Amino acid sequence: LQYHTGGEGEPSGDFPPMAEFNHINGPLFGPLKTNWTKPCPSFLEVPSREEREELCTPLMEYIFGTKGLKRLEQIKADIDPDHLFNSYGSIGYRKEKDGLPSEPSSTSFSFPTQSYHTAW
């Protein structure tokens, strides 16, 4: 990253592709938008996802780079203009589709409470 930041950490130009999917876990972000040599604050440091989204490079941009992400978003828009395929966290993902939230909710699933075991 020193080449892309002029050695000081401050961004100069588009973010380069840096990561790959094999080593990504959890709700990660790339480095700070203002200093690519500094990691995004952890959930313990900044618990608000919205604030981390504002401070940090988005995950897809971290993986594909600014130019690569723009290219993939254009391909997605050309192939799927109606967003029939709106997969959470993927290229071209929209948080809302047709006015309904499409982000997974932790309350959207519950385990059945009815017992299927019958007493003898």
C-alpha positions as CSV (number, residue, x, y, z in Angstrom):
1,L,0.0,0.0,0.0
2,Q,2.9,2.4,0.4
3,Y,3.2,2.6,-3.4
4,H,-0.5,3.6,-3.6
5,T,-0.4,6.0,-0.7
6,G,2.9,7.9,-1.5
7,G,4.4,6.2,1.6
8,E,2.4,8.2,4.1
9,G,-0.8,6.3,4.2
10,E,-2.9,9.0,2.6
11,P,-4.8,7.7,-0.4
12,S,-3.7,8.7,-3.8
13,G,-6.0,7.5,-6.6
14,D,-8.2,4.5,-6.6
15,F,-8.0,1.8,-4.0
16,P,-6.1,-1.3,-5.4
17,P,-7.4,-4.8,-5.1
18,M,-6.0,-6.2,-1.9
19,A,-7.9,-9.2,-0.4
20,E,-9.5,-12.5,-1.5
21,F,-12.5,-14.4,-0.1
22,N,-10.5,-17.3,1.5
23,H,-9.4,-15.2,4.4
24,I,-12.4,-13.0,5.1
25,N,-14.7,-13.7,8.0
26,G,-17.4,-11.8,9.7
27,P,-18.6,-8.2,8.9
28,L,-15.2,-6.9,7.7
29,F,-14.2,-3.7,6.1
30,G,-11.0,-2.7,4.4
31,P,-8.7,-0.1,5.9
32,L,-9.6,3.5,6.8
33,K,-10.7,5.6,3.8
34,T,-8.4,8.4,5.0
35,N,-5.3,6.3,5.7
36,W,-5.0,2.9,3.9
37,T,-2.2,1.8,6.2
38,K,-4.6,1.8,9.2
39,P,-7.2,-1.0,9.8
40,C,-10.8,-0.3,10.2
41,P,-11.8,0.0,13.9
42,S,-13.1,-3.2,15.4
43,F,-16.7,-3.6,16.6
44,L,-15.4,-3.1,20.1
45,E,-13.9,0.2,19.2
46,V,-16.7,1.5,17.0
47,P,-19.9,-0.6,17.6
48,S,-22.0,1.3,15.0
49,R,-21.9,-0.4,11.6
50,E,-23.1,2.8,10.0
51,E,-20.1,4.7,11.5
52,R,-17.7,2.0,10.3
53,E,-19.3,2.1,6.8
54,E,-18.5,5.9,6.8
55,L,-14.9,5.5,8.1
56,C,-13.7,2.4,6.2
57,T,-13.3,1.0,2.7
58,P,-16.2,-1.3,1.8
59,L,-15.4,-5.0,1.7
60,M,-16.1,-5.4,-2.0
61,E,-13.9,-2.5,-2.8
62,Y,-11.2,-3.9,-0.6
63,I,-11.4,-7.2,-2.5
64,F,-11.8,-6.0,-6.1
65,G,-10.3,-2.5,-5.9
66,T,-12.2,0.7,-7.0
67,K,-11.9,0.1,-10.7
68,G,-12.7,-3.6,-10.5
69,L,-15.7,-3.0,-8.3
70,K,-17.1,-0.3,-10.7
71,R,-16.6,-2.7,-13.6
72,L,-18.4,-5.5,-11.8
73,E,-21.2,-3.2,-10.7
74,Q,-21.7,-2.2,-14.4
75,I,-21.8,-5.8,-15.5
76,K,-24.4,-6.6,-12.8
77,A,-26.5,-3.5,-13.8
78,D,-26.4,-4.6,-17.5
79,I,-27.3,-8.2,-16.9
80,D,-29.8,-7.7,-14.0
81,P,-31.3,-4.2,-14.3
82,D,-34.3,-5.2,-12.2
83,H,-32.2,-6.6,-9.3
84,L,-33.8,-10.0,-9.5
85,F,-30.6,-11.4,-7.9
86,N,-30.1,-9.3,-4.8
87,S,-27.8,-11.4,-2.6
88,Y,-26.7,-9.9,0.7
89,G,-23.2,-8.6,0.6
90,S,-22.6,-9.2,-3.1
91,I,-21.9,-7.0,-6.0
92,G,-24.8,-4.7,-6.7
93,Y,-26.6,-5.5,-3.5
94,R,-29.3,-3.1,-2.6
95,K,-30.3,-2.8,1.1
96,E,-33.9,-2.2,0.1
97,K,-35.8,-3.7,-2.8
98,D,-39.3,-2.6,-3.7
99,G,-39.6,-0.7,-0.4
100,L,-38.9,-3.8,1.7
101,P,-35.7,-4.4,3.6
102,S,-33.7,-7.2,2.1
103,E,-30.9,-7.3,4.7
104,P,-31.1,-10.5,6.8
105,S,-32.6,-9.9,10.2
106,S,-31.5,-11.7,13.3
107,T,-35.2,-11.8,14.3
108,S,-36.5,-13.2,11.0
109,F,-35.8,-16.8,12.1
110,S,-36.9,-18.6,15.2
111,F,-36.6,-22.2,16.3
112,P,-39.8,-24.2,16.5
113,T,-41.2,-24.4,20.1
114,Q,-43.5,-27.3,19.5
115,S,-42.1,-30.6,20.6
116,Y,-42.3,-33.4,18.1
117,H,-41.3,-36.0,20.7
118,T,-44.3,-37.8,22.2
119,A,-44.2,-39.1,25.7
120,W,-44.8,-42.9,26.0
